[in-house]
Amino acid sequence: MTQLLTYPDIDPQQWQSLVEHSPYATWFQTPEAYQFYEAVKNEMTPFAFGIERDGELRAVVVGYVTKEKSALKQFFTRRAIVIGGPLIGEHATELDVEQLLHKTAAELKSQAIYIEMRNFHDYSRWKSVYEANGFAYQPHLNFHVDTSSVEVVDKNLGKSRKRDIRTTIREGVTPVLNPTIEQVREYYAILKDLYSTKVKTPLFSWHFFEQLYHTAHGRFILTEYQGKIIGGTVCVVLPNKAVYEWFVCGIDGVYEHIFPSSYATYLGIRYAAENGCQIFDMMGAGKPEEAYGVRDFKARFGGEQVEHGRYLCVRKPLLYWIGKLGVKLLKKR
């Protein structure tokens, strides 16, 4: 017998077992991730769907629908994001995945203009199933850094990054591995300025980062110089498997011979190696056909460039294209 489930009906023990054994596991598909999304309801509306066959949980998908303060902006930009891609069990069949995708698309039809699944693993095995359910593959790059040991990390690090980190340490920049909430607030001010002046896309509010700070597997690794926070990385951890770099920033170019962003990412990579995680996932490096400065930054940490892509299901085509145009105009300002 097959059952299609929503969050309250998904057995937490089976869900956790799926996280531990699935080859597609990421932190973003864990019960903890859903609970975090639930804790920041002012930023997003969380969802979780599962499929159970013969009493066994076969697959789960967790994500959120974006939420804007302006009703007009919400109407034109609401989207469903599944970070990492679905959590698919070892015993899942094509029918299981097909039914999960169908339920996800049906449940979110009235809530989101489109559904975007940002893959952190290779889902090519399921490509025909995705396409049959209205999900089109979009090429997208990422970097996975081998963190099987600190020795491997340092061996693979690019020469320019080694130099930047060495001079940063020599100038007196120190890591802050267990920051206070006040130090995290300093970091947030730097990140907010970066998003408003350069990235030019919306950033989550302070409440989002405050809640992530209190999450069991959220990690804020900051850099300090002369008593002042000058950068840092924000990661989440899937214990014994992977560390995911969600945000990174620093006041680069302000101090001579000091590279806060590079040092922060390096500290995150070392944290993964020192805590039994095999992979440091850099969470995206842009589209292959487009120049992307962030990709150049990420490429110098010795990671493997992968193309696991994204799957996109557009539910409201006209609003989708209007929204894309709006984002382009915003970035040109």
Secondary structure, 3 states (H helix, E strand, C coil): CEEEEEHHHCCHHHHHHHHHHCCCCCHHHCHHHHHHHHHCCCCEEEEEEEEEECCEEEEEEEEEEECCCCHHHHHHHCEEEEEECCEECCCCCHHHHHHHHHHHHHHHCCCCCEEEEEECCCCHHHHHHHHHCCCEEECCCEEEEECCCHHHHHHHCCHHHHHHHHHHHHCCCEEECCCCHHHHHHHHHHHHHHHHHHHCCCCCCHHHHHHHHCCCCEEEEEEEECCEEEEEEEEEEECCCEEEEEEEEECCCCCCCCCHHHHHHHHHHHHHHHCCCCEEECCCCCCCCCCCHHHHHHHCCCCEEECCCEEEEECCHHHHHHHHHHHHHHHHC
